[in-house]
Amino acid sequence: MEAIRQFIDVKDNAIQVALPEGFTARRVEVIILPSEVAVEDELPQWQKEILDARLDDYYKNPTDVMDFDKMIEAIEKRLL
């Protein structure tokens, strides 16, 4: 099962959801809950710091691609 979670602004009492390429479901369940929390407040501070560090690393050396296992290992080391 593929789940998509998005925070979408309501405009004129309507919303528009863009589905990713390759999404093939013919029928979906939509649950609408009000969200008063700003999107930037959704991530814990430690996740924001990790993402900021990744972006810094990317912009310093954009041709260096880290393999997934090495990336997870690096994240775990930072958290310990």
C-alpha positions, 0 to 999 in steps of 0.5 A: 500500500502506498500512502501519501501525506501532504499539507495543502492550503485550502483555496475557495473551499477546495483543494487540489492534490497532485499525485506522483508519477506511477501512482496507479490506484483507481480509487483512493480514500481521502481523510481531511483533518484541519491542520493549524500547525505550520509545516516547518513545525512538523519536523523535530529539531534533530531532523531539521539539523540532519536535513540542513547538514545534508543540504550543506554537504550537497551544495559543497560537493554536489557530484558526490553521491552517498550510497544508502547504507552509508548514509544511514550509518552516518545518520545513526552515528550523528544521533548516538 
